Amino acid sequence: AANSLISPPIISYTDFYNSTLDHIDLMEEYHNWQCYGNSHRFSFCQYPFIISIAAKKVIIQRDSEQQMISIARQSLVDKVSRRQKPDMNMLFLNVKVRRTHLVSDSLDELARKKADLKKKLKVTFVGEAGLDMGGLTKEWFLLLIRQIFHPDYGMFTYHKDSHCHWFSSFKCDNYSEFRLVGALMGLAVYNSITLDIRFPPCCYKKLLSPPIVPCDHNTLVGICDVTLDDLFQIMPELAHGLSELLAYEGNVEEDFYSTFQVFQEEFGVIKSYNLKPNGDKIPVTNQNRKEYVQLYVDFLLNKSIYKQFAAFYYGFHSVCASYALMLLRPEEVEILVCGSPELDMSALQRSTQYEGYQKTDITIRYFWDVVLGFSLDLQKKLLHFATGSDRVPVGGMADLNFKISKSETSTNW
């Protein structure tokens, strides 16, 4: 508790993990916590800071699987009770898309199959033969993310100096595409797929505000306390300017001539917004500049994108609704969605499987000599090429199922 009062904390949150707990009956702990809360019945889930991200992932996945099974079972019972012939497809979330209409088809499919989102995902590309053993699902995620996050698409703005995406504040008639991105992120966590998404840390903080969707639809969601540090991670130049304003030793009112008002460009038109009632008439002074900066940051990261983020929040929670989210820190949600940036190629080498090769074969020995000699940047590119993401899943390299197979076709390559 003392460590989390300090910003930035002295000790990393991962130092509190106790890996011994990875080997206990985690689901029993989770059920005790769900049934008895923080009452007289002890559960390690009352103190989630000592449970490692790997153990939390196990809890989330088991919880997901149990939800998947109960929903699939319900579908089966419904079919049989209506005297209809059951069919294996009922057990899956089957998504059929055309490559030429990827986003609109995916939107339609996920909207129509709202009740099936917690089933195991299977993707089919129309007009292409191919059973989805996981590869097509990964490709679907990869292509969708690439298209949705393209700057021309207008949903997200890419900030070059911080290498991250942020929600575009443009007003639109329909926010369903933001809901789709949230659902995609939820499906990725649910189906253990890492996504190549670059959101800043405060996005995950907002995603857990609150961690359980409120029953009252009038309750605000995705709003959290934001600071100048959060803005630094998205728009460092602007944040630097605001911190200089806070440290300025001269007369702020006379030298800056600012009011409690912000200006934003939308489709080539400059629009102004008051940060508080009659803000355009209230000058920023040495006395009120702290309030101005706080309202400015809150406007950029909460208020100006409220509808976009709320749709995104509901999309994510439509798939990932679980009390297990209450155990997670924002940083841990990011690792579940995007994987970890820590690469250990030697660990990958140890867990690689071979088909048609032995690990002592000269080809394989050359392969690892080359790969282990790569720069970090090239190693990331290899990982991205093989798995669709340059980050490592929660369980580490061993969870990647990396396999090198011998191609028997005669070739002069």
Beta strands, then each sheet from edge to edge (+ up, - down):
strand 1: 92-97
strand 2: 120-125
strand 3: 156-159
strand 4: 164-167
strand 5: 261-266
strand 6: 269-274
strand 7: 353-355
strand 8: 403-405
sheet 1: 1+ 2+
sheet 2: 3+ 4-
sheet 3: 5+ 6-
sheet 4: 7+ 8+
end
